Amino acid sequence: MPEMSGRDCLMKLVKIDPSVKVLIASGYAPEYELHKEIHPPVKGFLHKPFAIEELLNQSRSVLDSD
């Protein structure tokens, strides 16, 4: 994203809706571990590149999570 980082985006989403469910897509696995520990809204992670089926499955899982 050219105007903000993924972390900044996550923080804005949480500010708008603290119960937001977030699925992170990144080429860097450590980013998921960091966000998962610090930000409970992070419910899942997709490692790039990913297949559309993975996106669909993870999206469903995140939407169904508590």
Buried (B, 14 or more C-beta within 10 A) or exposed (E): EEEEEBEEEBEEBBEEEEEBBBBBBBEEEEBBEBBBEEBEBBBBBBBEEEEEEEEEBBBEEBEEEE
